[in-house]
Amino acid sequence: MMLLLAGFWPGLAGAGALGLVVGALAGWPDRTAVPLGLFVAAGLLAAAALAALVPGLPGLWLEGAALILPPYCAGCALGALGRRLVARR
């Protein structure tokens, strides 16, 4: 796991930054289906990566996606929160 973090840290930082921008531009979703779907997708990706269901290079892609999706979603939430706080003033 630490090897993945060491190799994917630029992607993790980029996903968080991209999430901040997307969240600030899009704001909070009107319906909860999309965030709930992303949460379920992140959970399924993490479960498949931890179970090592997919071997080889596709497995690395799956583990990378499972590692990069949570910082992106957290960045989206922070960006949307920032937009909401700025809009209140």
N, C-alpha and C positions, 0 to 999 in steps of 0.2 A: 504494500500500500504506500509506503513512504517513497518507493521508487517512482510510483505513478505520480505522487504529489510533486516530486522533484522534477519530473519530466513535463508535467502539465501545468506548472504554476503560471506560465504566461497565458495559457488558455483560461485558467481560472480567473486571473485578474481581468482579462479581456471580457470574459462572460459577465463578471460582476459590473464592469464599466458599461458594457452594452445594455445590461439589464437596467442600470440606473437611467440611461438615456431613454430607453424604450418606455420604462415606467413613467418617467417625467413627461414624455410626449403623449402617451396613451391615457394615463390616469387609472383610476380604479375601474374595473369592469362593472357593467350594469348587472350582469347575472353572475352567479357563483359557479356556473357549470364549467367555465374555462379554467379558473384556478383550481377547482376540484379535479378536473381532468389532468392538469399538469402535476398535481400532487400524486394522483394515482399512477401516472406515467413514471414519475421519479421513483416512486416506491417499487414498481415493477422492474424498472431498470436496475435499481440497487439490489433487489432480490436476485435477479438473473446474474448480475455481476458477482455477487457474493457466493452464489451457488456454483459459479464457474461452468455454466451450461454451454457456453459457446467457446470453443477452443480457437487458438491461433490468432491471426490478425483481426478477424471479425470480433473475437472476444475482447481484444484490446480496444477496438472502436466502441464496443458496448460499455466497457469499463470507463473509458474516457467520457462517454455521454453521461453515464451515471455519476461521474465525478464533477462534470461541468454544469449539469442542469440545476442543482441546488444553488450555487452562487448566482446564476442567471436569475432564478426565481426570486432570490433574496434581493438582488439589485432592482428587479422590477417593483417589488413591494416597497423598497425604500424610495425609489424614484416617484412612485405614485403617492406615497405618504408626503414627500416633499412638495409635490404639486398641490396636494390637498391643503397643506399648511400654508403655502404661499397664496392660494386662492381665497383663504379665509380673511386675509388682511385687506 
